[in-house]
Amino acid sequence: MLARTPSCVECGLAWGRPGFACHGDDPSHGPSYWSDQGILCSVGCATNHFDKRRADGTFVPVPADCPVEF
């Protein structure tokens, strides 16, 4: 799992900061969005991330395991 405080792979917003989307609005439930490359803070960053990955051919169609250990 991630060894340091994770941040959004798109915009760099740190996990736990205001505005970071958590599953069920509860940080103990983990992030709402992630990929095989890391966590994503919002639906906007998730959309941008997956659009970029589709465009550059690195999109992975299989769901990734959550990279945050609880």
C-alpha positions as CSV (number, residue, x, y, z in Angstrom):
1,M,0.0,0.0,0.0
2,L,1.0,3.6,-0.2
3,A,4.0,4.4,2.1
4,R,3.4,8.2,2.3
5,T,0.4,10.4,2.6
6,P,-1.2,9.9,-0.7
7,S,-2.4,12.7,-2.9
8,C,-4.5,12.9,-6.1
9,V,-2.5,11.7,-9.1
10,E,-4.2,14.4,-11.3
11,C,-4.1,17.6,-9.2
12,G,-1.9,16.8,-6.1
13,L,-4.6,17.5,-3.5
14,A,-3.5,15.6,-0.4
15,W,-5.7,12.8,1.1
16,G,-7.9,14.1,3.9
17,R,-7.9,17.8,2.8
18,P,-11.2,19.6,2.4
19,G,-12.7,18.7,-1.0
20,F,-11.2,15.2,-1.2
21,A,-14.0,12.9,-2.0
22,C,-14.3,9.9,0.4
23,H,-16.5,6.9,0.1
24,G,-19.7,7.7,2.1
25,D,-18.2,11.1,3.0
26,D,-16.1,9.2,5.7
27,P,-12.3,9.1,5.3
28,S,-12.2,5.8,7.2
29,H,-14.0,4.2,4.2
30,G,-11.3,5.3,1.8
31,P,-11.3,7.4,-1.3
32,S,-14.2,7.5,-3.7
33,Y,-12.0,7.3,-6.8
34,W,-8.7,5.5,-7.7
35,S,-6.9,3.8,-10.5
36,D,-3.9,1.5,-10.7
37,Q,-1.7,4.7,-10.6
38,G,-3.1,6.1,-7.3
39,I,-6.0,7.9,-5.8
40,L,-8.2,10.7,-7.3
41,C,-9.8,13.5,-5.3
42,S,-13.0,14.1,-7.3
43,V,-15.2,13.1,-10.1
44,G,-13.6,15.8,-12.2
45,C,-10.0,14.5,-11.6
46,A,-11.2,10.9,-12.2
47,T,-12.8,11.9,-15.5
48,N,-9.7,13.8,-16.6
49,H,-7.4,10.9,-15.5
50,F,-9.3,8.2,-17.4
51,D,-9.8,10.4,-20.5
52,K,-6.0,11.0,-20.6
53,R,-5.3,7.3,-20.2
54,R,-7.7,6.4,-22.9
55,A,-6.1,8.9,-25.2
56,D,-2.6,7.8,-24.6
57,G,-3.5,4.0,-24.7
58,T,-2.7,3.3,-21.0
59,F,-6.3,2.8,-19.8
60,V,-6.8,-0.4,-17.8
61,P,-10.4,-1.7,-18.2
62,V,-10.2,-3.9,-15.1
63,P,-11.0,-2.3,-11.7
64,A,-7.9,-1.7,-9.6
65,D,-7.7,-2.6,-5.9
66,C,-7.9,0.4,-3.6
67,P,-4.3,1.6,-3.0
68,V,-5.0,2.8,0.5
69,E,-4.6,0.5,3.5
70,F,-7.0,1.0,6.4
